[in-house]
Amino acid sequence: MSRSTTTLKQIAETAGVSITTVHRVLNGKEGCGEQLRTRIMEIAKQQGYEINYVASSLRKKPIHIAVIFPKSDADSHLYVQEILNGYFQEREEVEPYNIIFQEYYYPAYDLESMVFLSCLNNIYQERPFRYDGVIVYKEDLGDDRRYTAILNRIMGKRIPVVILQKCRDDTQYSCLVGPDEELAGKMAAELMDKMTVGEGNIKIFSQDLPFADKNAAVFAEELKRRRPELRCSITALKLNEEQSERIARELSEGEYPSGIYFTCARHTAAFLRIDPKIRRNAGTVIGSELFEESCQALQTGALDAVIDKKPFSVGYQALKLLFNNIVKNEKLPVKYSVLPRIIIQSNSYVYYRRRKEKYGSSEETEYSIY
């Protein structure tokens, strides 16, 4: 049946419940068991009934969503811009729903986090209006009480908070959305196992975070299980250090490694900027994320593979989940993990071309960080 001919009465008769019960379920109200709720929703779907959320939301006051994101820097296109592209894509799709977006941007290297904290305070103090939901991206969020205290106060006002990027699993926010870092580490370890011959040392360049980088830890553990003769050493790089120089120095000291794994896009790009003579002696090299430089490096052999953690999907799903919670009353998951994929030379241009056709090159990105 189409939506125009399907009524609440018909759904109620099929489900064997009252029209009131169907109305409560379809409008996300409490007072109905989960099993019955699922059954009613399935019947409504089978009969082609869809709630007109657009009309419903237009009858209500505007919905206000705040987004806190880092401003553009030289390396934004490697990862951060892709998250924003995903967010903007979903934002276009929900524009008819009477939603007003307030986007706060802080400097990418806001080392003291003063601008970031100011953005949080504006939201907590409800300036310029009360927010119905918040999305936050902060690469080194960690357990800093300056952040967590304000975020907890925001949630205390029953405002859902969706956190993007890496965070401790036990962090008590409304929803964590990000790549499955553990799976990324396992996939990289399997690739390293298949691509590396003989014994040797494997260098892992991870992020220096306020908590453990599970990507690097799982990679080392999985590779040790598969190839105990390969020794792993982890070097954590700080966000504000000259990463190309540090990587070149690490690779030039002692014996050349049999393989290298970079757990993030920024380090992958930094590696591609160092002296080609050093790169050529690096053995198997696995990077992170598919961007212009990494795509070219796969074609020339400077990289053997890339673990793409699909940042576009991170931004897209974050807003979609928050929207469904606010407008459709769908429960937010505690954690939503985006599954990574393996990119090698033969499929790199396929995925990169799709992105370029939709958003242009890194210099002509359709969506910009203001």
N, C-alpha and C positions, 0 to 999 in steps of 0.2 A: 504493500500500500504506500501511496505517497503521503507526505506530511499533510496535505490539504484535506485528505479524506480520513486519516487516522485520528481518532479521538482518545481522550483519557479514559472514557467509558469502555471503549473496545479493549484497551490495554488492561484495564481493571478486570474485565470479564475473562480475558485469557489467563490472567495471573490468579484469578480467584480472590481478589482483594477489593477494597473499597476505592472509589475514585480519589478520596482524600489521601489514602496511602500512596497511590500512584503520583499524585501531585507533589507530595512531600519528597518522594524519592527523586523525581525528575528535576526538582528545584533544589536538591542538595540539602534538604532540611534533616534534622536529627529525628530520632524516635522510630527508627526502623532497623531491624537486624541486617547484618552485612549480607547474609545468604539471600534473604528476600530482596534486598536492594539490588544485588547482582542479577537476580532472576528478572526483576521488573525492567532493569536497564537493557537486558538482553532481548526481552520481548519487544520493548519499544524500538530497539535497533532492527529486529527482524521485520517489524511492521512498517519500517521506514519513517518512524516518528523522530523528529529532531526539535529540540527546544530552540526557539528563536532567541538566542542569547543576545544578538545585536539589538533587536527591538526591546528586549528586557533591560539591557544595560542603558539604552538611550532614555528609558523612562526614569532612571535613577540619576543621582548626582554623578559628576565625572569621577573616574577612578584615577588616582595619582600614584605613579610608580617612579621611584628614585633609582638612579643607576650611578655608581661611583666607579670610575675607571681611570687608568693612567693616561696622561697625554702622550701624543706621538713622540717617538725619538727615532734615531737612525735605524734601529733594529725592529721597529714595530711590525713591519710587514712579515717578519719571520714567524710570528705567533700571535701577538696581541691583536693586530689588525684583523686577523682571521676570526678571532672570537667576536670582535665588534661587528664584522660583516654578518656573522650568524645572528647576532642580536638584532641588527638593523633589518635583516630579512624578516624575522618574526615580527618586528615592530610594524613593518609595512602591512603584514597580514592581519594584525589586530587593530589597525588604525580605526576601522569603523565602529569599534566597541566603546567609544566615548572615553578613551584613556588619554590622560595627559602625562607625558614623560618629562621628568626633570633630570637632566644628565649633568653630573658633577665630574670634573676632570682635575686630577692632581698631577704634578710633575712626575715623570717616570723615575727620576732619581731624587725623590722627596725623602732623603735619608733620615731626617728627623720626624717625618710623617706629620708635620704640622698642618699642611694643606689638607691631607687626608682626614686628620682628626677634625678639622674645621668643617669638612663636608659631612662627617658623621654627626657633629653637633647640630648642624642646620636641620638634619633630618629628625634628630631626637627632639629638638625644640619646635619641630613642625613649622619650619619656615620654608617657603611662603604659605604652605597649606599642609593639611594632614595627609600623610602618605598611607596608601593601602598595601604597599609592598616595596621591598628594597632588594636590589641586586648589587653585590660588592665584589670587585676584583682587587686583590692585594697579594702580590707575589710572596711576601714574607709575613703574612698575617700572624701566624704562630699563636702564642699564648700571651702576647703583650697586653697587660691589663688596661692600658690606655684604650686599646681597641675593644677588647672583650667587654669591658664595663659599659661602654656606650651601646654596643650592639645588644647586650643583654637588656639594657633599659628600653631599647627600641622594641625588642621582642616582648618585653613586659607590657607594652601597650597593645599587644596582640597584633603586631605588624609582622608578617612573615619576612624572614631575611634569607635570601639565597646567596650562598658564598660560592664564588668561582675559583678555579685553580687549586693549588695544593693546600692542604690543611690537615691537621691531625684528625684521625678518624673519630676520636672521642670528643671532638669539639661540638658543643651543644647549640648548633644553629638550626634554623628551620629545615634547611636542605643544603647539601653539598653537591655541586655539579662540577665534574671534571673528568679528565681522561683516566682510564684504569691504568695507573702507573705500574702496579704489580704485573699485570698482564703484559704491558710494554716491555718490562724487564725480562720476563720469561721468553717473549718472542725474540728479543735481541740476543739472548743467550743461546737460543736454538739456532739462530742464524750464524752466530759466531762459531758454534760447534761445527756446523756444516762447512763453513768457509775457511776455517783455520786448520792448517796441517802441522803436525808435530808438537813439540813442547814450546814453552815460552811464557812471556809475561803479557797480561792483558791490562791495558790502562783504561780506567773508567773515570770520566770527568763528569762529576755530579754538581748539583747546586748546593751552595752553602745556605742551608735553611735553618730556622729555629727548631726544626724537628727532623727526624730521620728521612732521608730521601729513599723511599721504598723502591723506586725504580732501580737505583744503583745496587741496593742491598739484595733485592731479589735476583737481579742479573748475576751478581757474584755467586750467590748461593746456588742458582740453577746451573751455572756453568761449571762450578765445582762438582756438582753431582754428575754432570754429563762428562766432563773432562778434567779429572783431578790433576792431570799433569800440567794444566794451564794455571798459572798463578795470577791472581787478580789483585790490583792495587787501586784504591779509590782516591782521587784528588777532588776536593770540593772547591769550586770557584765562587768567589764573592761577586755579587751583582755589580759593584762599583769598581772592580779592579780591571786592569788592562788584560783582558783574557787572552788575546792572541799572543802577547809576550809570555804570559804564564804558561800557556800550552806549549809554545815553542821551547821554552826553557825545560819543561818537564820531559819533553820528548828527546831533547838533546843530551840529557844527563843519563849516563849509563848505557846499557844495551837498548837497541831499538825494540819496541814492543812487537809482539806477533799480531796484536790486534788492539783496536781502540773503540770504545763505545762512549758516545756523547748522549747524555740523558735529556738535553734540552736544545732548542733551536739556536739560542744565542751562542752556545759553545760550539755548535756545528759550524755556524757562520764564522766564528773567530778562528777555527781551525783552517777554514778555506782561505783565510787572509794571510796565513803564515808562508814562509819561504817554501816553494814547491819542492826543493831538494829535501827538506825535512819531511814533507808529506809523503814523498815517494818511498821512504824507508819505514813507513808506519804499519805495514802489513794490512790486515783486514780492517776496514774502517766502517763503522755503522753510526749514522747520525740520527737526528730527530727532526721531524716535520718536513713537509714538502713546500718549499718556497723557491723563488727564482734561482738563487745561487745553488741550492742543494739539487735542484733538478738538473742544472748544467753540470754539476759535479758528478752526478750519476752517469751522465752521458760520456764524460771524459775519463771516468774511472777513478776520480779523486775520492769518491765515496762508493762503497760496494752495496750499501743498502741504507734505507731510512725507515725508522719506525714513525709513522705519521699518527699522531694522537688526535687528529681531527678537531682542531680548535674551533672551526666553524660550527660544528655540531654542539660544542660546549656552550657557545653563546646563544645559539638558536634554542636549544632545549631548556636553558635556564629561564628565558623569558616565557617559553611555552608552558613550562611547569608552573611558574608563578601566575600566569594568566589563567590557566585552568583552575588554580586554587582560588583566585579572587573572584572570577566571573562565573565559573561552573561549580564552585565548591568542591573540587576534587582534592583529595588529601595529598599533601606534598610528601614525596618519599624522603626519608632521612638522608639518603645518598643516591645519586644517579651517576653511574659511571658510563662514559663513552668508550666504546671498544676501539682500540687502535688497529691499524692495518699496516701491512708490510709493503713498502715501495722499493722496487728494484729498477734497473735500467729499462727493461722492456715495457713496464707499465707506467713509468714516471710521467711521460709526456701526456698520456691519456688523462690522468688525474689533474695534472697541472693545466692542460689546455682547457678542461672544463671550467676550472676556476678563473682562468684568464678571460675566457669568453664571457663569463658572467660579470666579472669585476674589473677587467682590464689588467694591465701590468702593475707591478708594485709602485711605479711612478704615476699611474693613472687610476688609482683606486677609486671606485665609485663612492664609497663611504669614507669619510674622513674623521679623525679625532680632532675635535675643535680645541 
